[in-house]
Amino acid sequence: MFHLDDPRASTGSGTPHVLDVRGLLCVQVLLRLRPVVEALPPGAIVHVVTDDPAAPLDLPAWCHLTGHDYLGPSASELGPAYRIKVSAGARQVDHRTPWAPRV
């Protein structure tokens, strides 16, 4: 389990990037995740806290499509969390369809 003040939760900058999207489902999670990931430098880790039952499938699939690194699930003080590492070579996605890369 990570705590927000735990250095292992941070990305090297000392600030953990936690996206709390509890209560949102599927596409709503991705709509919130996209701008967070796009604003962070490569190597940053985002902890996505969600109770969406599809998250264990949706988040790895989104990472595969966009080129970010899915680091897997982790427990947090806020609930189930999933770690995503921002990749330098990631593909941008259209803001209207964050589940699909731009072509």
Order of alpha helices (4+ residues) and beta strands (2+ residues): beta-alpha-beta-alpha-beta-beta-beta-beta
